[in-house]
């Protein structure tokens, strides 16, 4: 198994990933995929949607073996939550 090396700083990686998600991917995936994971190649803009991070990344890597992958949970500002969840008022 080859270990992939990042080609961008953390800041540039995040900037590119967020920009691609907001400008190209979000409108295509948000309606029917709430809480699923989207894996985005920050170099090509290619993406895959799946219920888990592993499935989304595996599908994307099958198409783009050298992908630089940014992960977003659809409809959320974070992929994982730590600590107690707060309930929303209806």
N, C-alpha and C positions, 0 to 999 in steps of 0.2 A: 504494500500500500504506500503510495507516494504522499508525503506530507506537503500540502500546498502552503506556499508562503504568501502573506498579504503583500500586495503591491502598492498599498495606499496607507496613509496615516489613519489612525482611528477617526479623527475629525473629518477627513476627506471621505472615508468609507461611509460614515454616517450621513454626511451631507448628500453624497451621490445617491445612497439608498433611499433616503427620505424624499429627495427631489424626484426620482423616478417613480416612486410609489404615488406621490401626490399628483404628478403631472401626466402619467401614462397608465398606471395600473389601477389605481383606486376606483375610477369610474367603471372599469370593466368587471371588477370582482365584488364590490361592496354589497350590492343588492341581495344576492342569494347565498352569500358565504360567511355570514357573521360568525365570529369566533374561530374560523379556520385560519390556517397559516398560509401566507404567501411567501415563497422564496424567490428573490430577485437577483439576477446576475447584474451587478452594477456596471459592467462593461458593455453588455449587449442590450440590456433592458428586457431580456427574456425572463419569464416567470412561470411558476407552477403553484397551484393551490391544492392543499391537502388538509386532512384533519390533524396531522401531526407535523412537527418540524422535520423529523427523519424522512417521512414519506415525501414531503415537498422538496427537500434537498436531494434525495435520491433521484427523483424524477428529473429535476433540473440538471443534476450532474450526469445523468444518462445522455442528455442532449448536449450539454456543454461541460465536458470533463474538467476544464480548467476554470470553471466559474468562480467569481468572487461574490459570495452569496450574502445578501442582506435579508433578514427575516422580519416579517411584520405579522401581528395578529390582526386580522381584518375587523374593523370596528372598535379597536382598542389602541390606546397610546403606549401599551407595553405588551411584551410577549408573555412574561411570567409575572405573577403577583406574589410579593412576600408579605407576611403578616396578615392581620385580620382584614377581612372584607367588610366594607360598610354597605348597609342596605340603602337603596334609593327609595325615596317616597314616591308613591304612585300619583 
